[in-house]
């Protein structure tokens, strides 16, 4: 069940049980959790510390997902005749380029 996943995530974030219960009571799913804004979160979570922690974690998740490239996305963009060794070479180049550009910032 999707709400169980949200409960699990909130527990991983070490949030108080009362905050987790608010999310369960309000039937917040994963999509809704990741798209919560500060205004809505203020209505749900009255404790400032946990609210700020949730906002930080949401930001973290969004930043991580924005920079993640899935292998299937890369495979789909390759010509069909590309073989696995070519694919490995391309992935290595992309990974090295990302590491260089991230470190030079």
Secondary structure, DSSP 8 states (H G I E B T S, - for coil): -HHHHHHHHHHHTT--HHHHHHHHHTT--HHHHHT--HHHHHHH---HHHHHHHHHHHHHHHHHHHH---HHHHHHHS-TT--HHHHHHHHHHHHHHHHHHHHT-
